[in-house]
Amino acid sequence: MSIIEVTKLTKDYGRGRGVFDVTFAVNEGETFGFLGPNGAGKTTTIRHIMGFSRPRIGKTTVFGKDSWTQQQEIQKSVGYLPAEVAFPDHLTGKQFIKTMAEFRGLNDLSYANDLAERFKLDTSIKLKRMSFGTKRKTAIVAAFMHNPKLLLLDEPTSGLDPVMRHEFLELINEEKQKGKTILMSSHLFDEVERSCDFVTIIKEGKIIAQNSINEIMREEVKEFKLEFVSSEDYERFASEAANIYTISGQHKDKNQIFVKVEDKDINRLIHSLNEYQLKSMTEIKYSLEQYFKEFY
């Protein structure tokens, strides 16, 4: 069952800015990574899903409700963490959290208090005096405190120090275990790789790739770093391997060569290395970053 559906979403701001014919779905219980650099169209898409912007073409729905015409119902039920946090300056963190709870009809603030303690958040500070990181932690409490079934998180760890970033990713994994549906946009490969089940890559406002993390990591072409004891063996292997494997890199001064090999040819490679004095052989694990760079 699709919790979020984005269908042919188009919003053209001119000069190539905006989103164009964006289509994807986020299924129930899925953690969906929305990947791309700043300005690629991630925030624009999420703002349309939340109903903050009206599409020129296409539509978005959340729980089957139209994002634009039923925006208030969606905004009350969803846990939304914006990329840019804008708060009313005159409130303290505690007053803001209480205001958001009232908007959602939430009377019990015990989970909000637990989250504030977890993220070491002093809610007595006025919002206008908070650092960016403290504002981010306040926004995290507001997004998660009503235990929503759906979380929309736009660059959620921006402004967090390494300790709080780790704590946040732990929280995401806990929410996954509860069966929550999560859409998380980011330009940080490691947090998407660690947290998400599925990835969609957006470039210049257009979807250019969609795949599961498992499929991406199950790369049929493996890369190995080979380091030889002698320069003679290095030179001989480099000469012979060029006709058999893909040479992806070389460090002649270190007698190192990088080769890409299909799964079916790995045994052949290992057997051929018996003819050389090898210092080390290391597999270079394929990563989401490498997958991303194939499109950028």
C-alpha positions in Angstrom: 0.0 0.0 0.0 1.4 3.4 -1.0 1.3 6.0 1.8 2.7 8.8 -0.4 2.1 9.1 -4.2 3.8 11.7 -6.3 2.4 11.7 -9.9 3.9 13.8 -12.7 4.7 16.6 -10.3 5.8 19.7 -12.1 6.6 23.2 -10.8 8.7 25.3 -13.1 10.3 28.4 -11.4 12.2 29.3 -14.6 15.8 29.0 -15.7 15.8 25.3 -15.1 14.8 25.6 -11.5 11.9 23.5 -10.0 10.7 19.9 -10.5 9.7 18.3 -13.7 7.5 15.2 -14.2 8.5 13.7 -10.8 6.8 10.4 -10.1 7.4 8.0 -7.2 5.6 6.2 -4.4 6.5 5.5 -0.8 5.0 2.2 0.5 3.8 1.6 4.0 6.6 0.7 6.5 9.3 1.8 4.0 12.2 4.1 4.8 12.7 6.0 1.5 15.8 7.9 0.8 15.5 11.0 -1.4 19.0 11.8 -2.6 20.5 14.7 -4.4 22.7 17.8 -3.9 21.4 21.1 -2.7 19.1 22.7 -5.4 18.2 19.3 -7.0 14.5 19.6 -6.1 14.2 17.6 -2.9 12.8 20.4 -0.7 10.4 21.5 -3.5 9.0 18.0 -3.8 8.6 17.6 0.0 6.9 21.0 0.3 4.3 19.9 -2.3 3.8 16.6 -0.4 3.0 18.7 2.7 0.6 20.9 0.8 2.7 24.1 1.2 2.9 24.6 -2.6 0.4 24.0 -5.4 1.7 22.0 -8.4 1.4 23.4 -11.8 1.0 19.9 -13.3 0.4 16.6 -11.5 -0.5 15.9 -7.9 0.7 14.4 -4.6 -1.4 12.4 -2.1 -0.7 11.3 1.5 -2.9 8.5 2.9 -5.0 8.9 -0.2 -5.7 12.6 0.6 -4.8 15.3 -1.9 -1.9 17.3 -0.5 -3.2 20.7 -1.8 -6.9 20.5 -1.1 -6.6 18.5 2.2 -3.4 20.0 3.5 -4.5 20.8 7.0 -5.5 17.2 7.7 -2.1 16.0 6.4 -0.1 18.6 8.3 -1.8 17.6 11.6 -1.0 13.9 11.2 2.5 13.9 9.6 5.8 14.4 11.4 7.5 17.0 9.3 11.1 18.2 9.8 11.9 21.0 7.4 15.4 21.7 5.9 15.2 25.3 7.0 13.8 25.9 10.5 11.8 29.1 10.9 10.3 29.7 14.3 8.4 32.6 15.9 11.0 34.5 17.9 8.9 35.5 20.9 8.2 31.9 22.1 10.4 29.6 24.2 11.1 26.1 23.0 8.6 24.8 25.5 5.9 27.2 24.4 6.5 26.3 20.7 6.3 22.5 21.5 3.1 23.1 23.5 1.6 25.2 20.6 2.4 22.4 18.1 0.8 19.8 20.5 -2.4 21.9 20.6 -2.5 22.1 16.8 -2.4 18.3 16.6 -4.8 17.8 19.5 -2.1 16.2 21.6 -2.6 16.4 25.4 0.2 14.1 26.7 3.6 15.7 26.4 5.5 12.9 28.1 7.1 11.6 24.9 8.1 15.2 23.9 9.8 15.6 27.3 11.6 12.2 26.8 12.9 13.4 23.4 14.0 16.8 24.8 16.0 14.9 27.4 17.4 12.5 24.9 18.7 15.3 22.7 19.9 17.4 25.6 17.5 20.2 24.6 16.9 23.1 27.0 13.3 24.1 26.1 13.4 27.2 28.4 15.5 29.2 25.9 13.7 31.6 23.6 13.7 30.5 20.0 15.4 33.7 18.8 18.4 33.0 21.1 18.8 29.4 20.0 21.7 28.2 17.8 20.9 26.5 14.6 21.6 23.1 16.1 19.4 23.8 19.1 16.6 24.9 16.8 17.1 21.7 14.8 16.7 19.6 18.0 13.5 21.6 18.9 12.1 20.8 15.4 13.0 17.1 15.9 10.9 17.0 19.1 8.0 18.7 17.4 8.1 16.3 14.4 8.3 13.1 16.5 6.3 13.9 19.7 2.9 12.8 18.5 4.1 9.4 17.3 3.1 9.9 13.7 2.7 7.0 11.3 4.5 9.0 8.6 7.7 11.1 8.9 8.9 13.6 6.3 12.4 14.6 7.1 14.2 17.1 4.9 18.0 17.1 5.6 17.2 16.1 9.2 20.8 16.0 10.6 21.8 19.4 9.2 23.3 21.4 12.2 23.6 18.5 14.5 27.0 17.7 16.0 28.3 14.1 15.5 27.0 12.8 18.8 23.5 14.1 18.2 23.6 13.0 14.6 24.3 9.4 15.8 21.5 9.7 18.3 19.1 10.9 15.6 20.0 7.9 13.3 19.4 5.6 16.3 15.9 7.2 16.6 15.2 6.6 13.0 16.1 2.9 13.3 13.8 2.7 16.3 11.0 4.2 14.3 11.6 1.7 11.5 11.3 -1.1 14.0 7.8 0.3 14.9 6.8 0.0 11.3 6.7 3.7 10.6 6.8 5.1 7.0 9.7 7.5 6.5 10.8 9.7 3.7 14.2 11.2 4.3 16.0 13.6 2.0 19.7 14.0 2.3 23.0 14.7 0.5 24.9 12.5 3.0 25.4 9.0 1.6 26.3 7.2 4.8 23.1 8.1 6.6 20.9 7.1 3.7 22.9 3.9 3.2 22.5 3.1 7.0 18.8 4.0 7.3 16.9 3.5 4.1 15.4 0.6 2.2 14.9 2.4 -1.1 16.6 5.3 -2.8 15.4 7.8 -5.4 18.0 10.1 -6.9 16.9 13.5 -8.3 19.0 15.7 -10.5 18.1 19.2 -11.8 14.5 18.6 -10.8 14.1 15.2 -12.6 14.2 11.6 -11.2 17.2 9.9 -12.7 17.4 6.6 -10.7 15.2 4.5 -8.3 16.5 1.3 -6.7 16.5 -0.6 -3.4 19.6 -0.4 -1.2 19.9 -4.2 -1.4 20.0 -4.1 -5.2 22.6 -1.3 -5.2 24.9 -3.1 -2.8 24.5 -6.4 -4.7 26.9 -5.1 -7.4 27.9 -7.9 -9.9 31.2 -6.2 -10.6 33.6 -6.3 -7.7 36.7 -4.1 -7.3 40.0 -5.2 -5.8 43.1 -3.4 -4.7 46.2 -5.6 -5.4 49.6 -4.8 -4.0 52.6 -6.7 -5.3 55.9 -7.4 -3.5 58.1 -6.4 -6.4 57.8 -3.8 -9.2 58.5 -6.6 -11.7 55.4 -8.6 -10.7 53.4 -5.4 -10.7 54.5 -4.5 -14.2 53.9 -8.0 -15.5 50.4 -8.2 -14.0 49.5 -4.7 -15.2 50.5 -5.7 -18.7 48.6 -9.0 -18.8 45.5 -7.8 -16.8 44.8 -4.9 -19.2 43.6 -7.4 -21.8 41.4 -9.3 -19.3 40.0 -7.0 -16.6 39.1 -3.4 -16.2 41.9 -1.4 -14.7 40.3 1.3 -12.5 43.5 2.8 -11.0 47.2 2.3 -10.4 49.9 3.5 -8.0 53.1 2.6 -9.6 55.3 3.9 -6.7 53.4 1.5 -4.3 53.1 -1.5 -6.8 49.4 -1.2 -6.4 46.7 -1.8 -9.1 42.9 -1.6 -8.9 40.9 -4.1 -11.0 37.2 -4.5 -11.6 36.1 -8.1 -12.1 32.7 -9.6 -12.7 31.5 -12.2 -10.2 31.9 -15.1 -12.7 35.6 -14.1 -13.2 36.7 -13.8 -9.6 38.0 -17.4 -9.3 40.0 -16.9 -12.5 41.6 -13.8 -11.0 42.5 -15.6 -7.8 44.0 -18.5 -9.7 46.1 -16.2 -11.9 47.5 -14.5 -8.9 49.3 -17.7 -7.9 51.9 -16.8 -10.4 52.8 -13.6 -8.5 54.2 -12.5 -5.1 51.3 -10.7 -3.7 51.6 -8.4 -0.6 47.9 -7.9 -0.1 44.5 -8.2 -1.9 41.6 -6.0 -0.6 38.0 -5.8 -1.9 36.8 -2.3 -2.3 33.2 -2.4 -1.1 30.7 -0.8 -3.5 28.9 2.1 -1.9 25.9 4.3 -2.4 28.3 7.2 -3.1 29.8 5.2 -6.0 26.3 4.5 -7.3 25.4 8.1 -7.1 28.5 9.3 -8.9 27.5 7.1 -11.9 24.6 9.6 -12.5 26.4 12.8 -11.5 
